[in-house]
Amino acid sequence: EVQVVESGGGLVQAGGSLKLSCVVSGDGFVDYGIAWFRVVPGKDREGVSCISNENGNTKYRDSVKGRFTTSSDSVRNTVYLQMNSLKPEDTAVYYCAAGRRWGCATWYYPQRSWGQGTQVTVSS
């Protein structure tokens, strides 16, 4: 099982940008699908983006399309989430999840490793 560590969160004004990083430690990075989720207190967890290192698929929730971009670096075993044109409603704790053989066709995958989360706060 891999370990996942997120970083890059912070406070930014609306319209600004942040870049989150997700470092995946362990073997087989190229076999993994890695997604970003976010949680707002009182609301359900929602999938933000997913990228499959195995087949190259990417997936985004509708509300972030055109603003967020996920990418993968197999040398650094890191997945990034570049977030542009941030809105106050993007404020959440962002979590990274890695699943072996996860093709990112759906947000659900039964066996995933989760990170501890990183706070993103967008002020209006």
Salt bridges, closest charged atoms under 4 A:
ASP31 OD2 - ARG100 NH2 3.20
ASP31 OD1 - ARG101 NH1 3.81
GLU46 OE2 - ARG38 NE 2.56
GLU46 OE1 - ARG61 NH2 3.47
GLU54 OE2 - ARG101 NH1 2.39
ASP62 OD1 - LYS65 NZ 3.06
ASP73 OD2 - ARG76 NH1 2.89
ASP90 OD1 - ARG38 NH1 3.01
ASP90 OD2 - ARG67 NH1 2.76
